[in-house]
Amino acid sequence: MAGKKETDDSDLFRAVMQDVKPLKRRTPRAAASPGSAEKETAPKPATGKKKQVRRAVAVAPPPPPKPKQSALQHGDIAGLDRRTGQRFKRGQLPVEARLDLHGMTQTEAHRALSAFLSGQHAAGRRCVIVVTGKGVGKEGGGVLRNAVPRWLNEAPNRDKVLAFEYARQRDGGAGALYVLLKRKRVG
């Protein structure tokens, strides 16, 4: 019975394939070297009524563009697992370093913040506190209190910062920020 099924399959295959025409054979081209730009052959001068044909050399596609990082807000924990995010917001992660910006001008504070974050990230620290002060008596808070979140979202700091949140009262309250740094990548 197996012999009959094989002949039925063969007959069916031949019946289906009777109208199929083979493709024209092409001579294989040399593969493009990695990283070479896509090239087209130069058009030949038209002679008679023949069409000009351009052929593209296959190359590897460029790597996808790096997605732009969105701006962080107080308490954004999108890049964290739920438990770590909650511990961070509650001030339960161990604070490994502290930067106090009291008494600094905006320029000095901006430089100090960038240097501090770079140093702490390079040292592999994760949770730090940045004290800005509350700006008592000023409508909307102090200059540094408003500027630091913006500076955390600017390059090169944004590449190092995973999240930030107002500190608990024991650590400075609204006049300080917990900053969670990204893990240092090896290699």
N, C-alpha and C positions, 0 to 999 in steps of 0.2 A: 504494500500500500504506500510505503514511503517513496518508491520509485515512481508511482503514478503522480503523486503530489509534486515531485521535483519536475517532471515533464510539464505539468500544468503551470507551474511557476515560470519555467523557461519559456513556454509558449506565450504566457501572459506578458512577460518581460519583452519578448520580441515584438509582440503586437503593439505594445505601448511605445517602444523605441523606434518603430519603423519610419516615422516622420522626422526623427531627430537628426540634425546635421552636426558633424563635429566642428568645433571651433578651430579657427586658423591658428597654427602654431606660431608662437613668437620666439625670437631668439632671446635668451635670458640676458638682461643688462647687468652690468656690475653694480653691486649694492652700493648705495651712497654711504659715505663715511659718517659716523655719528657726529652731530653738531654742524654738518654742512648745510648751507642754506638751500632752499628749494630752487632748482634751476629749470629754466625752460630752454628748449633748443631755439636757436636763432631762426627766424623765418627765412626760408629760401626765396629767392626772387621768383615771382610768378612766371611760369612759362606755360603758355596755353591756358586751358581752363581747369587745371587741377587745383584742388583745394589745398590750403596750407594746413598742416597738422602740427599741433604743439603737444609735446608730451612732457609731463612733470615727473621728476625723479622723486620717488618716495623717500621721505625723511621722517624721523621721529618727531611727533608734535612737541611744541615747547611745553615746559612744565606749567601747570595751571597757576594763575596769579594768586599770590598770598591774599587770603580774604582780609579785608580791612577790619580792624578791631573796633567794636562799638565803644562808645564812651561809657565809662563806669559811673554809677550813681551811688550814693550812700546806701549800703546794705545789699547791693547786687551780689548775688552768690551763684550766678549761672554756671561758672566753671568749677563748682565744688559739689561734692556729694552732700546729701541733705544733712547728715550728722555733723560733718566738719563745718558746713555753713552755719548751722545753728550754734555750735560751740563758738565759732568766730564772732557771731553777732552778740552772743551773751558775754563775751570777754573771757571765755574759759580756755582759750589757747594760751600756752605759755609765751609771755612777751620776752623776746630775746635781745632787744635793743631799744633805745629811746633817743629821740632828737627833740630838743627844746628850741623853738624858733623865737621865743620872747626877746624883744629888744632889737631884732634884726630889721634892716630895711627889706623891701621886697626883693631887690636884686641879691642881697646877701642870703636871704632865706631861700630863694629859688636855687641858687648855687649849692647851698648847704644841703637842701633836700635832695637834689640830683646826686651829689657826691655820697650822701648817706645811703640812699637806696642802692646805688651801684656797689658800694662797699659791702652792704649787708647781703645783697643778692650774691655777690662773688663769694662771700663767706658761707653761703648756704643757709642763711637764716631765713625763717619764714614769716613770723609775726613780729611786727615792730610797732612802736607808738611814735606819732609825730604830734608834738604839743604846739598848737598855734595860739592859744589864748582865746578868750571869748569875745574880746573887744567890748568890754563893759561900757555902757553908756552910748554906744554907737548903734544907730538904727541898722538892722540887718546883720549885725556882727562886725567883727574886725576885718581889716584888709587881708591879713594872712589867713584867717579862718575861711574867707571866701575864695582866696586864690589857690590854696593848697589842693583842693579837689580838682581844679582846672589843671594845675601843674602835674598831678598824678596821671591825668589823661593825655598829656603831651609826650611826644617822643623826647628822649629815649626812655622816660620813666614808664610809659604805658606797657612797654614790652616786658617789664619786670613785675608789674602790679597785677594781682589777680582780683583783689577786692579791697574795699575800705569801708569803715563804719565808724560812727561816733563812738567814743570810748565810754565805758561805764563810769559812774560817778567817782568811784575809788581811783580810777586812772586818769581823771581829768574832765570827765563829762563831755559836754558839747565843745569844750576848748581843746580837745585832743581827738586824734583819729587812730584807730587800729588800722594798720595796713598789712595785708597778707600778700607776701611776695610769692611769685611763681617758683617752682622747684628749679634749681640750677640744672641745666642740661649738660650731660657729660658727652664730650666728643664733638 
